Amino acid sequence: MPTQKLYAGAKLRETRTRLGLTQKDFAGKLGVSLPYLNQMENNKRPVSTTVVLNLAQEFGFDVTELTSADSERLVSDMREAMADPLFADDPPPLADLRLTASNAPGLARAFLALHRTYRQTHERLASLDEALGREDARLQASPWDEVRDFFHYCDNYIDAVDRAAERFAAQSEDIRATAIRTLRDDGITVTERDQPRLRHYDRATQTLTLSSRAGPGTRNFQMLLQIALLKQDKLIEATLDLARFQTAAARDIAKIGLANYFAGAALMPYAAFHAAARETRHDLEMLARRFDASIEQVAHRLSTLQRPGAKGVPFFFVRVDQAGTITKRHSATRLQFARFGGACPLWNVHRAFETPGQFLRQLAETPDGVRYISIARDISKTGGHYGAPIRRFAIALGCEVAHADSIVYADGLDLSERQSFEPIGISCRICERTNCHQRAVPPLERRLVIDPDNRGVLPYEVD
């Protein structure tokens, strides 16, 4: 198989700008001519091996950052946006989307933001009867989407917060004792009570009350989250300033998200967790016991191991509800999830609800020919007493099969046979498969053939 050429013009320009170097100075340090650098920055030439080596030697650059993960993520998001019926008459070819993502990523993100605003406007108009006469019926960006995109494009890794959590955890091997001591040193009393709320902090009395219905790991997590809000406020606020959220609501949501991030990173410190993940070959149950965390917390933490110079296996992570709606998503792989609607019905995450307490394994292949191993499990959460409603979710964690040797769940699977891999997609509107028996809606970029005298699985055929 021929070696794929590496085009990373936007990343080169970003690196040079961050270092404050002119093109001439940057070219000199990379050992190339000025015209050659100019062509690389404009994606007219691929990045050479010499440039890759000099980036690492001269600047300590993590060369894995030159991969096309960001571009592929943008392409996936733009393809889904282009699946909107608004563009059905004349959708741009995939090659144009890839050029935009690689040469003008800022423009691509601006287009996605514009499309999100359009969708929000359309949805608001569809329910205008409810909004008429209301003073707050102004168009606002969705804060959830804004925060989700923030973590999405940070590769779900926030370096400053992650390292601060790791330093906090290094104070003692007993993270619970460290958390309690930290809170008590600040005059905060920690109590437990039979209550539905997982955590309640009374600022007037400086009392942190945790629910005795929650498990030990959850109570530890909630203490660490409160510590993040109280002791890491300056760091979190500085991170939020850099993010430049458009709405106050998005900033507030992101602050809780960063506090959650700190708690997870303190519960599972980067270096120790990374080493344990390799040692156990990413066995979620063993990691959960070792770090006194839940299966979901461990799976989510594995998807954040993207520290430059010490990256873990690139995983995708997703959580869905029983309706198939994605409630959490992140991908450090080439697989990108649908931004709107549910996931592919052929994916094993939907079957996890049928086999509670069990891990389901699946070998899958996406339309672009990339193959993955995916594990799924339900993570239903009880309310802590009889009659309390049960929150039902399922999670999936996966990676490309190239990393199968590092994954215990790949043992015994036949990775050599094409028939072992189940064809899955992203969402029906942008899926290119023409013979899917679970297709919900036609692909927007294909012509349909309607034959009244013939009926197959679907009432149409895709040309």
C-alpha positions in Angstrom: 0.0 0.0 0.0 1.5 3.4 -1.0 2.4 5.8 1.8 -0.2 8.5 2.2 1.2 12.0 1.7 0.8 14.4 4.7 -0.6 17.8 4.0 -0.6 20.0 7.1 -0.4 23.6 5.9 -2.8 25.1 8.5 -0.9 23.4 11.3 2.4 24.7 10.0 1.1 28.2 9.8 -0.4 28.0 13.2 2.9 26.7 14.7 5.0 29.4 13.0 2.6 32.1 14.1 2.6 30.8 17.7 6.5 30.9 17.7 6.5 34.5 16.3 8.7 33.5 13.3 8.6 34.9 9.8 8.4 32.5 6.9 12.1 33.1 6.1 13.2 32.3 9.7 10.9 29.3 9.9 12.1 27.9 6.6 15.8 28.3 7.8 15.1 26.3 11.0 13.3 23.6 9.0 16.1 23.4 6.5 13.9 24.2 3.4 13.7 27.1 1.0 11.3 29.9 1.5 9.2 29.0 -1.7 9.1 25.4 -0.5 7.7 26.4 2.9 5.2 28.7 1.3 3.9 25.8 -0.9 3.7 23.5 2.2 1.7 26.1 4.1 -0.7 26.4 1.2 -1.0 22.6 0.9 0.5 22.6 -2.6 3.3 20.3 -1.4 3.2 17.6 1.3 5.2 17.9 4.5 8.5 16.2 3.9 10.2 13.7 6.3 13.0 16.3 6.8 10.5 18.9 7.9 8.8 16.5 10.3 12.2 15.6 11.9 13.3 19.2 12.2 10.0 20.2 13.8 10.7 17.6 16.5 14.4 18.4 16.9 14.2 22.2 16.7 10.9 22.9 18.6 10.2 19.7 20.5 7.0 19.5 18.3 4.8 16.4 18.8 4.6 15.3 15.2 1.4 13.3 15.8 -0.3 16.7 15.9 0.4 16.9 12.1 -2.1 14.2 11.5 -5.4 15.0 9.7 -7.6 14.3 12.7 -8.8 17.9 12.9 -9.4 18.1 9.2 -11.3 14.8 9.1 -13.4 16.1 12.0 -14.2 19.3 10.2 -15.0 17.4 7.0 -17.3 15.0 8.8 -19.1 18.0 10.4 -19.4 19.9 7.1 -20.7 16.8 5.3 -23.5 16.4 7.9 -24.3 20.1 7.6 -24.4 19.8 3.8 -26.9 17.0 4.2 -29.4 19.6 5.2 -32.2 19.8 2.6 -31.1 23.4 2.1 -28.1 22.2 0.1 -29.8 19.3 -1.6 -29.9 20.9 -5.1 -26.2 21.5 -5.5 -24.1 20.1 -2.7 -20.3 20.7 -3.0 -18.2 17.7 -3.8 -16.3 16.0 -1.0 -13.0 17.1 -2.5 -14.0 20.8 -2.0 -14.9 20.1 1.7 -11.5 18.5 2.3 -9.7 21.4 0.7 -11.6 23.9 2.8 -10.9 21.9 6.0 -7.2 21.6 5.3 -6.5 25.0 3.8 -9.0 27.2 5.6 -10.1 25.6 8.8 -11.2 28.9 10.3 -13.6 29.4 7.4 -14.9 25.8 7.9 -15.6 26.5 11.6 -17.3 29.8 10.7 -19.6 28.0 8.2 -20.5 25.4 10.8 -21.3 28.1 13.3 -23.5 29.9 10.7 -25.3 26.6 9.9 -26.0 26.0 13.6 -27.5 29.5 13.8 -29.6 28.8 10.8 -30.9 25.6 12.3 -31.7 27.3 15.6 -33.6 30.0 13.7 -35.5 27.4 11.7 -36.5 25.5 14.8 -37.5 28.7 16.6 -39.8 29.7 13.7 -41.3 26.2 13.7 -42.5 26.8 17.2 -43.3 30.5 16.7 -46.8 30.1 18.2 -45.1 29.5 21.6 -42.6 32.3 21.2 -45.1 35.1 20.1 -45.4 37.9 22.6 -42.4 36.7 24.7 -39.7 39.2 25.5 -37.1 36.5 25.6 -37.9 35.2 22.1 -34.6 36.3 20.7 -32.3 34.1 18.8 -29.5 32.7 20.9 -26.8 30.1 20.2 -27.3 26.8 21.8 -25.0 26.8 24.9 -24.8 23.0 24.9 -23.6 22.9 21.3 -21.1 25.6 22.0 -19.6 23.8 25.0 -19.7 20.4 23.2 -17.7 21.9 20.3 -15.2 23.5 22.7 -14.2 20.1 24.1 -14.6 18.4 20.6 -12.0 20.6 19.0 -9.7 20.4 22.0 -9.5 16.7 21.5 -11.3 16.4 24.9 -7.9 17.2 26.6 -7.4 20.4 28.6 -3.7 20.4 29.4 -3.6 23.0 32.2 -6.5 21.5 34.1 -5.3 18.0 33.6 -1.8 18.8 35.0 -3.3 20.7 37.9 -5.4 17.7 38.8 -2.4 15.4 38.5 -0.4 17.6 40.9 -3.3 17.6 43.4 -3.5 13.8 43.3 0.2 13.5 43.9 -0.2 14.8 47.4 -1.2 11.3 48.7 -2.0 7.9 47.4 -5.4 8.1 49.1 -7.4 10.6 47.0 -10.3 10.5 49.4 -8.2 11.5 52.4 -6.5 14.2 50.3 -9.9 15.6 49.3 -11.3 15.6 52.8 -8.1 17.2 54.2 -8.2 19.9 51.6 -11.8 20.8 52.3 -11.3 20.8 56.1 -8.2 22.9 55.8 -10.5 25.5 54.2 -13.0 25.2 57.0 -15.5 23.1 55.1 -17.4 20.4 56.9 -18.1 17.2 54.9 -21.2 15.2 55.8 -23.3 12.5 54.3 -27.1 12.3 54.2 -29.8 10.2 52.6 -30.8 12.7 49.9 -31.6 12.6 46.2 -29.0 15.2 45.4 -25.5 13.8 44.8 -23.9 17.0 46.2 -25.0 20.1 48.0 -22.7 22.9 49.1 -24.0 25.5 51.6 -21.8 28.6 51.2 -23.2 30.2 54.3 -22.3 27.4 56.7 -19.5 26.0 54.5 -21.0 22.6 54.6 -20.6 20.0 51.8 -23.3 17.3 52.0 -22.9 14.2 49.9 -25.6 11.6 49.2 -25.2 8.4 51.1 -27.1 6.7 48.3 -24.2 7.2 45.9 -21.3 4.7 45.8 -17.8 5.6 47.3 -16.4 6.4 43.9 -19.2 8.8 43.1 -18.9 10.6 46.5 -15.1 11.0 45.9 -15.8 12.4 42.5 -18.3 14.9 43.9 -15.8 16.1 46.5 -13.1 16.6 43.9 -15.6 18.5 41.7 -16.3 20.9 44.6 -12.6 21.3 45.2 -12.2 22.3 41.6 -14.9 24.9 41.9 -13.4 26.3 45.1 -9.6 25.9 44.7 -9.1 25.9 41.0 -11.4 28.8 40.2 -8.6 31.1 38.8 -7.3 28.4 36.5 -10.8 27.5 35.2 -11.8 31.1 34.7 -8.5 31.7 32.7 -9.3 28.7 30.5 -12.9 30.0 30.0 -11.4 33.4 29.0 -9.3 31.7 26.3 -12.4 29.8 25.0 -14.3 33.0 24.3 -17.8 31.6 24.6 -20.5 33.6 23.0 -23.1 33.3 25.8 -23.0 33.5 29.6 -24.9 30.2 29.7 -22.3 28.4 27.6 -19.6 29.7 29.9 -21.5 28.5 33.0 -22.0 25.1 31.5 -18.3 24.9 30.5 -17.2 25.8 34.0 -19.1 22.8 35.4 -17.6 20.7 32.5 -14.0 21.8 33.4 -14.7 21.1 37.1 -15.9 17.6 36.1 -12.8 17.3 34.0 -10.6 18.2 37.0 -12.4 15.6 39.2 -11.9 12.8 36.7 -8.3 13.7 36.1 -7.6 13.8 39.9 -9.4 10.5 40.4 -7.4 9.0 37.5 -4.1 11.0 37.3 -2.7 11.0 33.7 0.6 9.3 34.1 -0.6 6.6 36.5 -3.8 6.0 34.6 -2.0 5.9 31.3 0.5 3.3 32.6 -2.3 1.2 34.2 -4.3 1.3 30.9 -1.3 -0.2 29.1 -0.7 -2.7 31.8 -4.3 -4.0 31.9 -4.6 -3.7 28.1 -7.5 -1.2 28.7 -9.6 -3.6 30.8 -12.4 -1.2 32.0 -13.4 -3.3 35.0 -9.8 -3.7 36.3 -9.2 0.0 35.8 -12.5 0.9 37.6 -11.5 -1.2 40.6 -8.0 0.1 40.7 -9.0 3.8 40.6 -12.3 3.3 42.5 -14.2 4.8 39.5 -17.3 3.8 37.5 -17.1 2.1 34.1 -18.4 5.3 32.4 -15.7 7.4 34.1 -13.0 5.1 33.1 -14.2 4.9 29.5 -14.5 8.7 29.3 -11.0 9.1 30.8 -9.5 6.8 28.2 -10.8 9.1 25.5 -8.9 12.1 27.0 -5.4 10.6 26.9 -4.2 13.0 24.3 -1.3 14.7 26.1 1.4 15.8 23.6 4.4 13.5 23.9 2.4 10.9 26.0 -0.7 10.1 24.0 -2.6 6.9 24.7 -4.6 4.8 22.2 -6.9 7.1 20.3 -10.4 6.1 21.3 -13.9 7.2 20.4 -16.4 7.4 23.3 -20.1 7.9 23.1 -23.1 7.7 25.4 -26.7 7.2 24.2 -30.1 7.0 25.7 -32.8 4.5 25.0 -34.1 6.6 22.1 -30.7 6.5 20.5 -29.9 10.2 21.1 -26.3 10.9 21.7 -25.8 12.6 25.0 -22.0 12.5 25.2 -19.5 12.1 22.3 -15.9 12.4 21.6 -13.6 10.9 19.0 -9.8 10.9 18.8 -10.1 8.6 15.8 -11.3 9.2 12.2 -14.8 8.1 13.2 -16.9 11.2 13.8 -20.4 11.1 15.2 -23.6 12.7 13.9 -24.1 16.1 15.4 -27.8 15.9 15.0 -30.1 12.9 15.6 -29.0 9.4 16.6 -26.2 7.0 15.8 -26.2 4.2 13.2 -28.8 1.6 14.3 -26.3 -1.2 13.2 -23.9 -0.1 15.9 -23.6 -2.4 19.0 -24.2 0.4 21.5 -28.0 0.1 20.8 -28.0 -3.6 21.6 -26.3 -3.0 25.0 -29.7 -2.3 26.6 -30.7 -5.9 25.8 -27.8 -7.4 27.7 -27.4 -5.5 31.0 -24.2 -6.0 32.8 -22.4 -7.4 29.8 -19.8 -6.1 27.4 -20.7 -6.5 23.7 -17.9 -6.6 21.2 -18.2 -5.6 17.6 -15.9 -5.4 14.6 -17.2 -2.6 12.3 -16.2 -1.0 9.1 -17.3 2.6 8.1 -18.0 3.6 4.5 -14.5 5.0 4.1 -13.0 1.5 4.7 -11.6 2.2 8.2 -12.1 -0.7 10.6 -12.8 -0.5 14.3 -13.2 -2.6 17.3 -16.1 -1.3 19.5 -17.2 -2.4 23.0 -20.6 -1.4 24.4 -22.3 -1.8 27.8 -25.4 -0.4 29.5 -24.7 1.9 32.5 -28.2 2.2 34.0 -28.3 4.3 37.1 -30.8 3.6 39.9 -32.3 6.4 42.0 -31.1 4.8 45.3 -34.5 3.6 46.7 -37.5 1.5 45.7 -39.7 3.2 43.2 -37.1 5.7 42.1 -36.8 6.2 38.4 -33.9 4.4 36.6 -31.8 6.5 34.2 -30.9 4.2 31.3 -27.9 4.8 29.2 -25.4 2.8 27.2 -21.8 3.7 26.3 -19.5 2.6 23.6 -15.7 2.8 23.5 -13.6 1.9 20.4 -10.5 2.3 18.4 -9.1 1.4 15.0 -8.1 -2.3 14.7 -4.5 -1.3 14.3 -4.5 -1.0 18.1 -6.1 -4.4 18.7 -3.0 -5.9 20.3 -3.3 -3.3 23.1 -7.0 -4.0 23.7 -8.0 -7.0 25.8 -11.5 -7.1 24.2 -9.9 -7.9 20.8 -8.7 -11.3 22.1 -10.2 -14.2 20.1 -11.7 -12.0 17.4 -10.9 -12.8 13.8 -9.4 -9.6 12.4 -8.3 -11.1 9.1 -11.7 -11.9 7.6 -13.6 -9.1 5.9 -16.9 -10.9 6.8 -16.1 -10.3 10.5 -16.6 -6.6 10.1 -20.2 -5.3 10.2 -20.8 -2.3 7.9 -21.9 0.7 9.9 -22.3 4.4 9.0 -22.6 7.8 10.6 -26.1 8.9 9.9 -28.5 7.8 7.1 -28.5 11.2 5.3 -24.8 11.2 4.6 -24.2 7.4 4.6 -23.1 6.2 1.1 -24.1 2.6 1.5 -26.8 1.6 -1.0 -27.8 -1.8 0.4 -28.4 -1.1 4.1 -31.5 -2.9 5.5 -31.8 -0.5 8.4 -31.8 2.8 6.4 -34.3 5.3 7.8 -34.1 8.0 5.1 -32.5 8.2 1.7 -29.0 9.7 1.2 -29.3 13.2 0.1 -26.4 13.1 -2.4 -27.8 10.1 -4.4 -30.5 9.8 -7.0 -33.4 7.5 -6.1 -35.0 5.0 -8.4 -38.7 4.4 -7.8 -40.2 1.3 -9.4 -43.9 0.8 -8.6 -43.7 -2.8 -9.9 -41.0 -3.9 -7.5 -40.5 -3.7 -3.8 -37.4 -4.7 -1.9 -36.5 -4.1 1.7 -36.9 -0.4 1.0 -39.6 1.3 -1.2 -36.8 2.7 -3.4 -33.4 1.9 -4.7 -30.3 4.2 -4.5 -28.7 4.8 -7.8 
